Amino acid sequence: MENDVFKADMHIHTKYSGMMKYMGLKFPDSVEEPLKVMKCAKANNMDVIAVTDHNSIKGALEVKKLEKEFGIEVIVGSEIMSSEGEILGLFLNEDIPARLSPEETIERIHEQGGLAVCPHPYSPICEAIGDKVFELDFDGVEVYNAFHRDGIVNNIALDKVLKNYHKSPFAFLGNSDAHLARMIGNGNTKFEGNSADDLFNAIKHRKTTYEGTPTPLSDIILWSYNVIYASEKALLKSMVKKDDNIVNYNGSKFKKGIAAFGGLMYIGTPLPLVAGVLGNIYLKKKAKQKLKEVIQEVI
């Protein structure tokens, strides 16, 4: 009788994931509440999830409080910005500072008894580790990231990891990189067992597989809409009463007014759709450029 196979998504963001900066404004990377994360994880048949907000375990700790209610184990994690690219720390007990060397970042993860995973190693839009992945003590590599929907950079990661497996064997992982709760499970890791501990052991012994489908463009557009909508509400509020919880803009009221008008134009017109389509074209172009760079390295 075959062992049961369970599914995990170990790259999920919440409202605690920090800010993106653009033109003097700070926009949230995600606006998802912990409760919604768990509701979508349950609806999408996840057995284990890891919440990995940028440089913080706060979101994971909040989501973990809902474990018993939903019957889904939550791994405390963080997507840590090292000096040379992003690194996922899983099974963490405390925050790890950003911008340490990748070597020290991984060492600190392991000191906590955690696992170090390289996310989207060849991403052209994120700060990625690249070929240095083969010089570092990673436990697993994200060879499938559903948010990178171009169909190119994931193939680059898988091809390179396969070719270097004899000298740098890693667990093969798939994740969603969900910034919107409904994205959870678009990419996932399959393992034998029924607990987070079983997943830990499967990664350590390189006994994982992965699956997934690219995140729909409609969900990317909805994510951007939600971010701008939440930011717009906070910005309008800050024009009356100072509130920097979501948006921090230190300009004059006139500049704030311009920013608020821009936000209203975005959420009140077809701009999210236009921006989504153009952004998708741009990202595919960047992915093709990355592929050309890889081919040039081989020649």
Helices and strands as residue ranges (DSSP letters): E 5-12, E 19-22, E 25-28, H 34-43, E 48-54, H 58-64, H 67-70, E 73-82, E 85-90, H 102-111, E 115-118, G 130-135, E 140-145, H 153-163, E 171-175, G 181-183, E 187-192, H 196-204, E 209-212, H 217-240, H 253-268, H 271-298
